[in-house]
Amino acid sequence: MGEGYRPVCSNAGKPDHGEVPELTSEAECALGQQDQCTFCKLLAGRRMLLGAATIGTAIVLIVSAKWHLRQAPRHEATKLLGHANNDASISLAESSAKIQHYYMYRVQNDEEYSPENQNMANVAGALWYLHNEIIWHHWSRKGTYASTPKTRIERFLVFSKATPELFAKGMNFGVVNTYDLGECTGPFKCENLQEYGPAVGCETWTKPASGRRGNNFPHQQWVGQNKYPNATWYSLPGRCSSRKFWNQTGDCQNMEPSGKCPAGVVPTGDWTCTYTYQKVGEISINEMEGLDSFNTFVQQGGREYDKATDKGINMDFWNKMNDTDACQARIESVNKLFQTKYPKQPILEDPTCDFDATVFYPYWPQGHFTTTTTTNTSTTVSTSKDNRRHRAKKQAGHAGKGQHSGEDDHLRSKQDRSEYVHHASQGALDRDVEGRHRSSRRGSFLVVGDWGYDSRVHENVDSRCQKTLADEMLVKMEELGDVQFVINVGDSFYPNGVESSEDEQWDTKWRNIYDKKLRSIPWYSVYGNHDYHADPCACTQEPNACAQVNYDLNNRDRFFMPGFNWFIEHPELNAEVVALDLNHWMGGWNKSAKAHNQRFEDCTYTSCPQACRLNIEARAKEAFELFEERAAKSKAKNMLVFSHYPTDYFEAAPNFLDGLRDNSAHDILYFGGHRHNTDQDSTISTSPNQNWLVGGGGGWSCDGTKQGFVVGEIKIDYTVHTYAVLANYSRCCSGAPLQHSYS
């Protein structure tokens, strides 16, 4: 492959579909005697063109076995940057890191748009994405989280260079940022873009021998599951990453520059020039699989891949998802296809993904870059270094809000929160009056569900929603002063649950979101459907093997969940809490389905679909038996019953609904989630008792206009008064509420 990749040195547009034209030998040149770059000069005028990507303009790259890429002279790059670098808040320091050159790939639909503010991959990473999220869907390639069918794999030639700030930490790659319609949604609050600039990010799933987290972040839930050797994902931070595509205008272009170099500029590592790219080819998924027509294949009974059988129908390309040798064979097949189609392109090795989360984040496993010192009247925030961007200053100012203590804290938090939260209660509750009259209560509790937000995998929920509600839960707890426990109805860790009690998501999605004071009381919990995906619990009958099960009521470092179905008495509240695993009834959204047709649909996401179905069905049977037993034996006035599902999922279980309505011996309050709203209107009534839908915790989507949590106050006479605390819709949701009810 010594001929290398040689785009034409001209003012022509980008080659169609990656066609690679020849470069005339007269145009091949190096800059000076020091061989400082691999770029050519145009014959016309002999002027220099320093660059790497062509989109409608002349930008030239040469990669060959006999040429070596070096950093361009600083004065030439500065000339070409021109007035674009007048903003003194942008880092223009040139990095001493080496330029990396390699291929990135993108699984794409038929639309054409920039890879900036997008996630990319190497071949193995692209195949893992297709295998894990796309091709097992029978009728189309829309996938789990993709709205339009995937049709091809694009290849891009990429040159990148670390910023000085990143390279000073010993890394050429930063964290993989995740994006939703062009807006950075994670990890954390995307603070890394203010700390290190728009550096190219990378992530792999090969567990480091040292046991450190290393580059297994932020999608560490797939460590051990991804069998594609050296699978890597990348991110290319673009301009205005704090906004969605349609709002990326005006001042944000100056405050949040893209890492993509201006036309004709070699990557220098400063914050306006960390990478450059050019599309150089693509293959269709059909040709990769050997199909002429996907639609015809499906119509004739074919299926690319079935998770339940670990093989396809009339196709064997995707067979053995968990077999490393089979995955390697698929990688080699795709590489060979690209080589056959583009024989003049060189074989480039993937760069080493040297990102290390434990070094990248100075307060790991937290994602901030500041230290905070609290006094009795104010909070002093000192940054770990001087931020050079306006956005960082704005972020630091915002982060300081509401962190004051004492009287000033009360006034500030009340004022700041007025923009984000409103309260909906049964009756005209005045929260301040209630706060001053806690002596009229025996105690209180909070209820929340469907909250484990993942920055990459979600629908129309805003990235701020979970934290907004978490902060408001803390405010409510402090206001009441007598909260005894939190009821958590499940789906605590989107999209696939946790793998063990040591899984990092306990930090990133719970401990780092909910204040320590909120976690100083028990969180009574059950499994939601998403919680089972990667949890060993789906495949075993032994609770000790489950990642979320915790028998120790005093261990507040995790939820309290002593089994699949359980109860606990609170004689001081004249109440009993009953937790039920009813995931077998996940299909209850289908009102025509009878009881014998119910099954846990998400077993297909586990490694043991058949065993999973049997286990979950048995747990549902045990749940109904426990409820009937406690309803008959409990001496408590109040029974607080909860599972992951709302009452309208149990139309085919009339005995259970009748039991929830029975107030002859107890006042029964039932709480369920799964559908992402917080209300009493969308469920089946259990009058004269109460029930709530509590699925609006900010983790997945907005299926209604009410995202929030529920408060229960137990009065002196042991009656229970419940009401919702809701976030403003615009703070939590994007666009109109979704219509489905089965996430």
VMD Tcl script that draws the C-alpha trace (Angstrom):
set ca {
  {0.00 0.00 0.00}
  {3.01 2.28 -0.52}
  {1.19 4.48 -3.02}
  {-0.82 5.85 -0.13}
  {-3.85 8.10 -0.08}
  {-3.45 10.97 -2.57}
  {-6.30 13.43 -3.07}
  {-5.85 15.80 -5.96}
  {-4.07 19.07 -5.18}
  {-6.65 21.45 -6.67}
  {-9.68 23.59 -5.91}
  {-12.09 20.79 -6.72}
  {-14.77 19.80 -4.30}
  {-14.63 16.68 -2.19}
  {-14.58 13.39 -4.09}
  {-17.99 11.76 -4.50}
  {-18.48 8.77 -2.18}
  {-14.81 8.66 -1.30}
  {-13.40 8.26 -4.80}
  {-9.65 8.90 -4.55}
  {-8.07 10.72 -7.51}
  {-4.37 10.62 -8.30}
  {-1.91 13.35 -7.33}
  {0.55 14.37 -10.01}
  {4.15 13.77 -9.02}
  {5.16 17.38 -9.69}
  {2.82 18.49 -6.91}
  {4.37 16.22 -4.31}
  {6.54 18.23 -2.01}
  {7.70 18.75 1.53}
  {8.09 22.02 3.35}
  {11.75 22.98 3.57}
  {14.70 20.80 4.48}
  {13.20 19.73 7.82}
  {10.35 17.78 6.21}
  {7.87 19.58 8.48}
  {4.71 18.59 6.64}
  {3.34 16.18 4.08}
  {1.31 18.71 2.13}
  {1.76 19.92 -1.42}
  {1.90 23.33 -3.03}
  {-0.22 24.16 -6.01}
  {1.63 24.43 -9.30}
  {-0.30 27.61 -10.09}
  {1.49 30.36 -8.16}
  {3.41 27.78 -6.08}
  {1.46 28.95 -2.99}
  {1.22 26.83 0.11}
  {-1.92 25.03 1.13}
  {-1.64 23.76 4.67}
  {-4.63 21.60 5.44}
  {-6.24 18.26 5.82}
  {-9.94 18.27 4.93}
  {-11.83 19.39 1.86}
  {-15.45 20.45 1.98}
  {-16.02 22.57 -1.08}
  {-12.51 24.06 -0.91}
  {-9.00 22.94 -1.80}
  {-7.53 21.11 1.18}
  {-4.90 18.55 0.62}
  {-3.66 15.46 2.45}
  {-1.01 13.02 1.50}
  {-0.46 9.91 3.54}
  {2.11 7.44 2.22}
  {4.71 5.04 3.48}
  {7.56 7.40 2.53}
  {6.13 10.64 4.01}
  {5.78 11.58 7.66}
  {3.31 14.09 9.00}
  {4.81 16.88 11.07}
  {3.51 20.03 12.62}
  {3.14 23.03 10.32}
  {5.15 26.20 10.97}
  {3.38 28.33 13.54}
  {3.57 31.54 11.51}
  {1.90 29.91 8.51}
  {-0.94 28.53 10.61}
  {-1.45 31.89 12.31}
  {-1.65 33.66 8.97}
  {-4.31 31.31 7.76}
  {-6.31 31.55 10.98}
  {-6.47 35.32 10.54}
  {-9.15 37.22 12.44}
  {-10.76 34.02 13.67}
  {-8.33 34.01 16.59}
  {-8.90 37.54 17.87}
  {-10.80 36.30 20.93}
  {-8.23 36.35 23.71}
  {-10.32 33.93 25.78}
  {-9.52 31.11 23.37}
  {-6.38 29.10 23.98}
  {-3.95 29.61 21.10}
  {-1.08 27.77 22.72}
  {0.52 25.35 20.33}
  {0.71 21.78 21.55}
  {3.90 19.74 21.62}
  {1.89 16.56 21.08}
  {2.36 14.54 17.92}
  {-0.23 14.61 15.18}
  {-2.19 11.38 14.98}
  {-3.51 10.15 11.62}
  {-5.99 7.32 11.31}
  {-9.42 6.36 10.00}
  {-12.70 6.99 11.75}
  {-15.94 5.31 10.72}
  {-19.57 6.31 11.11}
  {-22.66 4.11 10.83}
  {-24.97 6.40 8.92}
  {-28.38 6.65 7.26}
  {-28.89 8.14 3.80}
  {-28.61 11.72 5.05}
  {-25.49 13.82 4.59}
  {-24.17 15.94 7.45}
  {-20.94 16.79 9.23}
  {-19.39 14.35 11.72}
  {-18.78 17.24 14.14}
  {-20.67 16.98 17.43}
  {-21.16 13.34 16.53}
  {-19.84 10.04 17.79}
  {-17.51 8.02 15.57}
  {-15.70 4.67 15.79}
  {-13.04 2.40 14.41}
  {-14.23 -0.64 12.40}
  {-14.65 -2.78 15.52}
  {-16.55 -0.01 17.32}
  {-18.87 0.48 14.34}
  {-19.62 -3.24 14.18}
  {-20.29 -3.35 17.93}
  {-22.75 -0.49 17.57}
  {-24.55 -2.29 14.73}
  {-24.59 -5.59 16.59}
  {-25.63 -4.24 19.97}
  {-28.16 -1.61 18.95}
  {-29.27 -2.01 15.34}
  {-29.38 -5.24 13.39}
  {-31.30 -7.45 15.84}
  {-34.42 -5.36 15.21}
  {-36.29 -7.54 12.77}
  {-38.10 -5.27 10.34}
  {-35.74 -2.36 9.91}
  {-32.31 -1.09 10.84}
  {-33.66 1.79 12.92}
  {-32.32 0.21 16.08}
  {-32.85 0.82 19.75}
  {-32.10 4.54 19.76}
  {-31.97 5.42 16.04}
  {-35.00 6.99 14.36}
  {-33.94 6.50 10.74}
  {-32.66 3.27 9.16}
  {-28.90 2.81 8.97}
  {-27.68 1.98 5.48}
  {-23.89 2.38 5.31}
  {-20.53 2.72 7.04}
  {-18.58 5.83 6.09}
  {-14.80 6.13 6.30}
  {-13.06 9.40 7.21}
  {-9.35 10.16 7.17}
  {-8.65 12.09 10.36}
  {-5.67 14.06 11.64}
  {-5.79 15.15 15.28}
  {-3.57 16.76 17.87}
  {-4.06 17.08 21.61}
  {-4.42 20.50 23.21}
  {-1.53 21.60 25.48}
  {-3.77 21.18 28.53}
  {-4.61 17.60 27.61}
  {-1.11 16.62 26.56}
  {0.24 17.98 29.84}
  {-1.73 15.18 31.50}
  {0.02 12.65 29.28}
  {-2.88 12.04 26.91}
  {-3.48 12.47 23.20}
  {-7.20 11.81 23.56}
  {-9.81 13.12 25.96}
  {-13.14 11.71 27.08}
  {-15.79 10.70 24.55}
  {-18.46 13.37 24.77}
  {-22.00 12.37 23.90}
  {-24.34 14.49 21.81}
  {-28.06 14.88 21.25}
  {-28.96 16.85 18.12}
  {-25.59 18.60 18.28}
  {-25.77 19.45 21.99}
  {-23.23 17.95 24.36}
  {-25.10 15.90 26.97}
  {-22.25 14.26 28.85}
  {-20.37 12.90 30.58}
  {-21.37 14.94 33.59}
  {-21.98 18.54 32.42}
  {-19.41 18.49 29.60}
  {-17.07 20.55 31.78}
  {-14.12 18.93 30.03}
  {-14.69 21.22 27.03}
  {-13.90 24.22 29.19}
  {-10.94 22.51 30.86}
  {-9.18 20.87 27.94}
  {-10.82 22.43 24.91}
  {-12.51 20.56 22.04}
  {-10.10 17.63 22.03}
  {-10.91 14.42 20.17}
  {-12.19 11.81 22.63}
  {-11.79 8.02 22.65}
  {-13.16 5.07 24.61}
  {-12.57 1.31 24.58}
  {-13.95 -1.68 26.49}
  {-10.81 -3.70 27.13}
  {-10.41 -3.82 30.87}
  {-6.98 -2.49 31.92}
  {-4.74 -4.97 33.70}
  {-4.18 -2.39 36.42}
  {-7.85 -2.52 37.37}
  {-8.14 1.26 36.95}
  {-11.04 2.66 35.02}
  {-8.66 3.95 32.35}
  {-10.36 4.42 29.01}
  {-13.45 2.34 29.90}
  {-15.60 5.43 30.27}
  {-18.32 6.72 29.90}
  {-20.01 3.53 28.61}
  {-18.37 1.18 31.06}
  {-21.50 -0.98 31.26}
  {-20.26 -2.81 28.15}
  {-16.92 -3.87 29.59}
  {-16.94 -7.65 29.36}
  {-19.93 -7.64 27.01}
  {-18.27 -6.13 23.94}
  {-16.33 -8.98 22.35}
  {-15.04 -6.99 19.38}
  {-11.24 -6.77 19.90}
  {-9.98 -3.21 20.38}
  {-13.38 -1.69 19.66}
  {-13.10 2.10 20.01}
  {-15.50 5.01 19.89}
  {-14.48 8.60 19.21}
  {-16.05 12.04 19.45}
  {-15.31 15.16 17.41}
  {-16.32 18.22 19.45}
  {-17.78 20.92 17.22}
  {-18.92 24.50 17.66}
  {-21.69 25.63 20.00}
  {-21.82 22.30 21.79}
  {-24.04 23.71 24.55}
  {-26.88 24.14 22.06}
  {-28.86 22.01 19.67}
  {-28.21 22.38 15.95}
  {-30.90 24.97 15.29}
  {-29.60 27.27 18.04}
  {-25.91 27.15 17.07}
  {-25.65 30.76 15.99}
  {-24.45 34.12 17.28}
  {-22.01 34.51 20.12}
  {-21.71 30.81 20.88}
  {-19.58 30.36 17.77}
  {-16.92 32.58 19.37}
  {-17.27 31.30 22.92}
  {-17.47 27.63 21.94}
  {-15.33 27.10 18.84}
  {-15.19 23.85 16.97}
  {-12.07 21.75 17.21}
  {-12.14 21.43 13.43}
  {-9.30 23.40 11.89}
  {-10.14 26.28 9.54}
  {-9.75 25.54 5.87}
  {-6.11 25.02 4.96}
  {-4.68 24.63 8.46}
  {-2.71 21.72 9.91}
  {-3.88 20.64 13.39}
  {-1.92 22.71 15.89}
  {-3.58 21.65 19.13}
  {-4.91 25.08 19.98}
  {-8.60 25.25 20.83}
  {-9.71 26.19 17.33}
  {-7.67 23.50 15.56}
  {-7.48 20.05 17.16}
  {-8.54 17.92 14.20}
  {-9.33 17.84 10.52}
  {-11.06 15.20 8.44}
  {-12.07 14.17 4.96}
  {-14.52 11.51 3.90}
  {-12.65 8.99 1.77}
  {-15.10 6.16 1.23}
  {-18.06 4.12 2.32}
  {-19.58 0.66 2.08}
  {-23.24 -0.24 2.35}
  {-24.46 -2.58 5.06}
  {-26.07 -4.64 2.31}
  {-22.77 -5.27 0.54}
  {-21.13 -6.04 3.86}
  {-23.78 -8.70 4.53}
  {-23.95 -9.90 0.90}
  {-27.51 -8.67 0.29}
  {-28.98 -7.15 -2.84}
  {-32.06 -5.80 -1.04}
  {-32.73 -5.67 2.70}
  {-36.50 -5.39 2.18}
  {-36.57 -8.45 -0.06}
  {-34.44 -10.35 2.47}
  {-36.93 -9.60 5.26}
  {-39.98 -10.32 3.12}
  {-38.56 -13.75 2.32}
  {-38.33 -14.58 6.03}
  {-34.75 -13.52 6.63}
  {-33.43 -11.96 9.80}
  {-29.99 -10.47 10.31}
  {-29.66 -11.52 13.94}
  {-31.84 -12.79 16.78}
  {-30.50 -12.24 20.30}
  {-32.53 -15.15 21.63}
  {-30.81 -17.68 19.33}
  {-27.53 -15.81 18.79}
  {-27.82 -16.26 15.03}
  {-29.63 -15.00 11.97}
  {-32.17 -16.55 9.65}
  {-30.91 -17.03 6.09}
  {-27.79 -15.11 7.15}
  {-24.77 -16.07 9.25}
  {-22.73 -12.84 9.13}
  {-23.76 -11.79 12.64}
  {-23.79 -15.23 14.30}
  {-22.01 -15.62 17.67}
  {-22.12 -12.11 19.08}
  {-20.19 -13.16 22.19}
  {-17.49 -15.09 20.36}
  {-14.27 -13.06 20.07}
  {-13.02 -15.04 17.06}
  {-16.30 -14.50 15.21}
  {-16.18 -10.79 15.99}
  {-12.59 -10.58 14.74}
  {-13.62 -12.32 11.52}
  {-16.27 -9.66 10.95}
  {-13.68 -6.91 11.49}
  {-11.36 -8.50 8.94}
  {-14.22 -8.91 6.48}
  {-15.07 -5.19 6.64}
  {-11.42 -4.15 6.34}
  {-11.01 -6.38 3.30}
  {-14.12 -4.88 1.72}
  {-12.74 -1.36 2.10}
  {-9.35 -2.45 0.77}
  {-10.94 -4.07 -2.28}
  {-13.09 -1.03 -2.98}
  {-10.31 1.52 -2.36}
  {-7.04 -0.25 -3.21}
  {-4.93 2.95 -3.26}
  {-5.78 3.89 0.31}
  {-3.17 2.88 2.89}
  {-3.71 0.52 5.77}
  {-3.59 2.71 8.88}
  {-3.31 1.35 12.39}
  {-5.74 2.60 15.01}
  {-4.04 4.99 17.44}
  {-3.62 4.00 21.05}
  {-6.57 5.26 23.07}
  {-4.57 6.71 25.96}
  {-7.47 8.49 27.67}
  {-7.47 7.78 31.41}
  {-10.52 8.94 33.33}
  {-8.74 8.76 36.68}
  {-6.13 11.27 35.46}
  {-8.40 13.31 33.21}
  {-10.85 14.11 36.04}
  {-8.90 15.52 39.03}
  {-11.70 14.66 41.48}
  {-12.56 11.29 39.95}
  {-15.13 9.70 40.10}
  {-16.71 13.13 40.16}
  {-16.64 15.07 36.92}
  {-15.92 18.62 38.05}
  {-12.67 20.58 37.84}
  {-13.15 22.96 40.76}
  {-12.68 22.92 44.51}
  {-15.43 24.32 46.71}
  {-15.01 25.78 50.20}
  {-18.15 26.57 52.19}
  {-18.39 29.12 55.02}
  {-21.39 30.09 57.13}
  {-22.34 32.90 54.77}
  {-20.94 32.18 51.35}
  {-19.24 29.73 49.07}
  {-15.85 30.35 47.53}
  {-15.17 28.56 44.27}
  {-11.57 28.29 43.13}
  {-10.91 26.68 39.81}
  {-8.10 24.20 39.27}
  {-6.70 26.62 36.67}
  {-7.68 29.83 34.90}
  {-10.36 29.02 32.34}
  {-9.83 30.77 29.05}
  {-13.33 30.72 27.65}
  {-16.38 32.85 28.32}
  {-18.48 29.73 28.61}
  {-16.32 28.49 31.48}
  {-16.85 31.75 33.36}
  {-20.56 31.51 32.78}
  {-20.59 27.88 33.94}
  {-18.61 28.69 37.08}
  {-21.02 31.50 37.93}
  {-24.01 29.24 37.47}
  {-22.44 26.46 39.51}
  {-22.07 28.81 42.45}
  {-25.79 29.45 42.73}
  {-27.62 27.92 45.62}
  {-24.48 26.75 47.40}
  {-24.63 29.30 50.21}
  {-25.60 28.17 53.68}
  {-27.53 29.70 56.57}
  {-30.15 32.41 55.98}
  {-28.54 33.46 52.70}
  {-28.81 29.87 51.46}
  {-32.54 29.79 52.19}
  {-33.18 33.06 50.36}
  {-31.00 32.22 47.36}
  {-32.26 28.68 46.87}
  {-35.85 29.79 47.06}
  {-35.29 32.54 44.52}
  {-33.18 30.46 42.13}
  {-35.52 27.50 42.18}
  {-38.55 29.55 41.25}
  {-37.41 29.34 37.63}
  {-37.19 25.58 37.62}
  {-39.84 24.04 39.86}
  {-43.48 24.32 40.78}
  {-45.60 22.24 43.15}
  {-48.81 20.32 42.46}
  {-50.60 18.96 45.54}
  {-53.92 17.53 46.59}
  {-55.45 20.57 48.22}
  {-53.94 24.00 48.56}
  {-50.68 23.17 50.28}
  {-48.53 26.09 51.37}
  {-45.06 24.64 51.59}
  {-43.68 27.20 54.03}
  {-46.60 26.76 56.43}
  {-46.25 22.99 56.24}
  {-42.55 23.29 56.96}
  {-43.25 25.20 60.17}
  {-45.84 22.68 61.36}
  {-43.95 19.40 61.20}
  {-45.15 18.75 64.75}
  {-48.51 17.88 63.14}
  {-46.88 14.92 61.38}
  {-45.54 11.52 62.37}
  {-43.08 11.63 59.51}
  {-42.78 11.80 55.75}
  {-41.29 10.04 52.73}
  {-40.41 10.71 49.08}
  {-41.16 8.59 45.99}
  {-39.23 8.74 42.70}
  {-38.67 6.54 39.67}
  {-37.14 6.19 36.21}
  {-34.29 8.56 37.01}
  {-30.96 6.97 36.00}
  {-30.15 9.36 33.13}
  {-27.50 8.32 30.61}
  {-26.00 11.15 28.57}
  {-25.93 9.11 25.38}
  {-29.00 6.90 25.63}
  {-32.27 8.70 26.21}
  {-35.19 10.16 24.34}
  {-36.72 13.61 24.75}
  {-35.68 14.30 28.33}
  {-33.29 17.20 28.98}
  {-29.88 16.48 30.50}
  {-30.67 18.89 33.36}
  {-33.85 17.18 34.49}
  {-32.58 14.49 36.85}
  {-30.26 16.89 38.69}
  {-32.98 19.55 38.90}
  {-35.31 17.06 40.58}
  {-32.53 15.68 42.78}
  {-31.79 19.17 44.07}
  {-35.47 19.78 44.72}
  {-35.74 16.49 46.61}
  {-32.98 17.75 48.91}
  {-34.76 21.07 49.39}
  {-37.99 19.26 50.22}
  {-36.22 16.94 52.63}
  {-34.66 19.87 54.48}
  {-37.95 21.72 54.50}
  {-39.90 18.83 55.98}
  {-37.21 17.81 58.44}
  {-38.69 14.35 59.09}
  {-38.27 12.34 55.87}
  {-37.79 8.70 56.88}
  {-37.06 7.00 53.55}
  {-37.18 7.26 49.75}
  {-39.26 4.79 47.74}
  {-37.52 4.10 44.42}
  {-39.74 2.36 41.85}
  {-36.85 1.32 39.59}
  {-35.12 1.98 36.28}
  {-32.33 3.45 38.32}
  {-29.55 3.03 35.76}
  {-30.34 3.58 32.11}
  {-29.91 1.95 29.68}
  {-28.75 -1.45 31.00}
  {-28.57 -1.40 34.79}
  {-25.40 -2.11 36.78}
  {-23.23 -5.21 36.60}
  {-22.10 -5.30 40.22}
  {-22.08 -3.42 43.50}
  {-18.79 -1.86 42.33}
  {-20.15 -0.60 39.00}
  {-19.15 3.01 38.42}
  {-22.73 4.01 37.66}
  {-23.48 3.92 41.37}
  {-21.36 7.06 41.46}
  {-22.13 8.72 38.14}
  {-25.91 8.24 38.22}
  {-26.73 8.17 41.92}
  {-24.10 9.28 44.43}
  {-22.89 12.21 42.32}
  {-26.44 13.36 41.57}
  {-28.30 12.97 44.87}
  {-26.86 14.82 47.84}
  {-25.27 12.82 50.66}
  {-28.03 13.93 53.00}
  {-30.63 12.43 50.67}
  {-28.66 9.20 50.73}
  {-28.39 9.20 54.52}
  {-31.84 7.60 54.71}
  {-32.81 4.22 53.19}
  {-33.75 4.06 49.52}
  {-36.32 1.25 49.34}
  {-35.99 -0.18 45.85}
  {-37.13 -2.69 43.25}
  {-35.81 -3.62 39.82}
  {-37.15 -1.87 36.74}
  {-36.99 -3.42 33.29}
  {-33.80 -1.55 32.26}
  {-32.11 -2.50 35.54}
  {-32.13 -6.16 34.55}
  {-30.34 -5.89 31.18}
  {-26.74 -6.30 32.35}
  {-27.41 -7.35 35.94}
  {-26.54 -10.99 36.75}
  {-29.87 -11.05 38.59}
  {-31.79 -11.82 35.40}
  {-29.98 -15.13 34.98}
  {-29.98 -16.47 38.52}
  {-32.42 -17.46 41.24}
  {-29.90 -16.47 43.90}
  {-30.38 -12.92 45.26}
  {-26.77 -12.83 46.49}
  {-25.62 -12.66 42.86}
  {-27.69 -9.55 42.12}
  {-25.92 -6.21 41.71}
  {-28.60 -4.16 43.47}
  {-29.63 -6.55 46.25}
  {-28.48 -5.30 49.67}
  {-29.58 -6.89 52.95}
  {-28.03 -4.31 55.27}
  {-30.47 -1.55 56.19}
  {-27.59 0.45 57.68}
  {-25.51 0.33 54.50}
  {-26.52 3.65 52.94}
  {-23.88 3.36 50.22}
  {-26.45 1.43 48.17}
  {-30.19 0.93 48.01}
  {-31.97 -1.24 50.54}
  {-33.31 -4.24 48.60}
  {-33.10 -7.47 50.60}
  {-34.65 -9.57 47.83}
  {-36.88 -9.54 44.79}
  {-40.07 -9.13 46.84}
  {-39.91 -7.92 50.41}
  {-41.53 -5.80 53.10}
  {-40.48 -3.70 56.08}
  {-42.53 -2.42 59.01}
  {-42.55 1.16 60.33}
  {-44.56 1.00 63.57}
  {-43.71 4.63 64.37}
  {-45.65 5.59 61.23}
  {-48.27 2.85 61.62}
  {-47.15 1.79 58.14}
  {-45.70 -1.13 56.26}
  {-43.76 -0.85 53.00}
  {-44.21 -3.70 50.49}
  {-41.92 -3.98 47.44}
  {-42.97 -6.12 44.45}
  {-41.05 -7.30 41.37}
  {-43.72 -7.31 38.63}
  {-41.52 -7.05 35.55}
  {-43.32 -10.09 34.12}
  {-46.17 -7.64 33.45}
  {-44.09 -5.31 31.27}
  {-46.40 -6.08 28.34}
  {-49.41 -4.77 30.24}
  {-49.47 -1.70 28.01}
  {-51.15 -4.02 25.47}
  {-54.70 -4.04 26.77}
  {-55.69 -7.00 24.61}
  {-53.04 -9.28 26.15}
  {-54.39 -11.85 28.60}
  {-52.61 -12.94 31.77}
  {-51.16 -16.07 30.12}
  {-49.68 -13.92 27.33}
  {-47.67 -11.73 29.69}
  {-43.88 -11.94 29.51}
  {-40.88 -9.82 30.37}
  {-40.01 -8.41 26.95}
  {-36.58 -7.14 27.98}
  {-35.19 -10.62 28.52}
  {-33.95 -10.29 24.93}
  {-31.38 -7.77 26.22}
  {-29.92 -10.22 28.73}
  {-27.40 -12.99 28.16}
  {-29.97 -15.69 29.15}
  {-33.36 -14.92 27.53}
  {-35.03 -18.23 28.39}
  {-33.79 -18.43 31.98}
  {-34.63 -14.75 32.42}
  {-38.27 -15.28 31.43}
  {-38.66 -18.15 33.86}
  {-37.01 -16.21 36.70}
  {-39.06 -13.05 36.17}
  {-42.32 -14.99 35.87}
  {-41.59 -16.76 39.16}
  {-40.84 -13.43 40.86}
  {-44.15 -11.97 39.74}
  {-45.98 -14.96 41.18}
  {-44.12 -14.50 44.46}
  {-44.99 -10.78 44.38}
  {-48.74 -11.38 44.20}
  {-48.46 -13.99 46.97}
  {-46.53 -11.60 49.20}
  {-49.06 -8.82 48.66}
  {-51.96 -11.09 49.56}
  {-50.10 -12.37 52.61}
  {-49.23 -8.92 53.95}
  {-52.72 -7.57 53.27}
  {-54.07 -10.41 55.40}
  {-51.45 -10.34 58.21}
  {-50.24 -6.76 58.56}
  {-51.47 -4.79 61.56}
  {-50.46 -1.43 60.07}
  {-53.05 1.18 59.21}
  {-51.13 2.13 56.03}
  {-49.66 -0.16 53.40}
  {-47.25 1.57 51.03}
  {-47.02 -0.81 48.07}
  {-44.80 -0.26 45.05}
  {-43.50 -1.93 41.89}
  {-42.06 -0.62 38.64}
  {-45.41 -0.56 36.81}
  {-48.55 1.60 37.09}
  {-51.95 0.13 37.86}
  {-53.15 0.29 34.23}
  {-50.62 -2.46 33.40}
  {-52.64 -4.93 35.49}
  {-55.98 -5.00 33.73}
  {-55.42 -8.71 33.15}
  {-54.79 -9.19 36.91}
  {-58.16 -8.10 38.38}
  {-57.55 -9.80 41.75}
  {-54.48 -7.64 42.29}
  {-56.39 -4.46 41.42}
  {-59.23 -5.48 43.73}
  {-56.70 -5.99 46.49}
  {-55.29 -2.50 45.95}
  {-58.82 -1.08 46.24}
  {-59.69 -2.94 49.44}
  {-59.66 -0.54 52.41}
  {-61.39 -2.82 54.87}
  {-58.22 -3.42 56.88}
  {-55.69 -0.87 55.55}
  {-55.33 2.36 53.66}
  {-53.32 1.20 50.66}
  {-51.18 3.61 48.65}
  {-49.68 2.16 45.48}
  {-46.76 3.67 43.51}
  {-45.55 2.59 40.06}
  {-43.37 4.06 37.33}
  {-42.25 2.90 33.85}
  {-44.32 5.46 32.01}
  {-42.42 8.72 32.28}
  {-44.77 11.13 33.97}
  {-45.92 11.94 37.51}
  {-49.70 11.93 37.89}
  {-52.84 10.23 39.18}
  {-54.85 10.71 36.00}
  {-53.37 8.17 33.59}
  {-53.62 5.12 35.84}
  {-56.56 2.84 36.72}
  {-58.23 4.12 39.86}
  {-57.88 2.15 43.08}
  {-60.44 4.27 44.93}
  {-61.19 4.50 47.80}
  {-57.44 4.00 48.14}
  {-54.77 6.01 46.29}
  {-52.26 5.26 43.56}
  {-49.64 7.32 41.74}
  {-47.66 7.09 38.54}
  {-44.13 8.13 39.56}
  {-42.03 7.60 36.42}
  {-41.04 11.20 35.82}
  {-37.64 11.16 37.48}
  {-35.78 12.60 34.48}
  {-33.99 9.50 33.25}
  {-35.36 8.54 29.87}
  {-38.19 10.55 28.29}
  {-41.16 12.81 28.86}
  {-44.33 10.81 28.19}
  {-46.40 13.63 29.67}
  {-46.01 17.20 30.87}
  {-45.28 16.38 34.53}
  {-41.78 15.36 35.52}
  {-41.21 15.14 39.24}
  {-41.50 13.12 42.44}
  {-44.16 12.48 45.09}
  {-44.16 13.50 48.75}
  {-46.04 11.57 51.41}
  {-46.79 13.18 54.77}
  {-48.14 10.97 57.57}
  {-50.26 13.06 59.91}
  {-50.75 12.74 63.66}
  {-53.83 10.58 63.07}
  {-51.76 8.41 60.64}
  {-53.61 9.54 57.56}
  {-51.31 9.96 54.56}
  {-51.37 13.14 52.50}
  {-49.61 12.86 49.09}
  {-48.72 15.47 46.51}
  {-46.30 15.94 43.63}
  {-43.35 18.27 43.23}
  {-42.92 18.96 39.52}
  {-40.27 20.58 37.34}
  {-41.16 23.12 34.70}
  {-41.63 21.30 31.42}
  {-39.05 23.37 29.55}
  {-36.44 22.50 32.16}
  {-36.93 18.78 31.67}
  {-38.26 18.09 28.20}
  {-37.56 18.81 24.53}
  {-40.53 19.04 22.18}
  {-43.93 17.49 22.70}
  {-44.48 14.56 25.09}
  {-43.96 11.11 23.58}
  {-46.99 8.94 23.02}
  {-45.62 5.48 23.80}
  {-45.74 3.94 27.26}
  {-43.38 1.00 27.15}
  {-39.84 2.14 28.02}
}
mol new
graphics top color blue
foreach p $ca { graphics top sphere $p radius 0.5 }
foreach p [lrange $ca 0 end-1] q [lrange $ca 1 end] { graphics top cylinder $p $q radius 0.2 }
display resetview
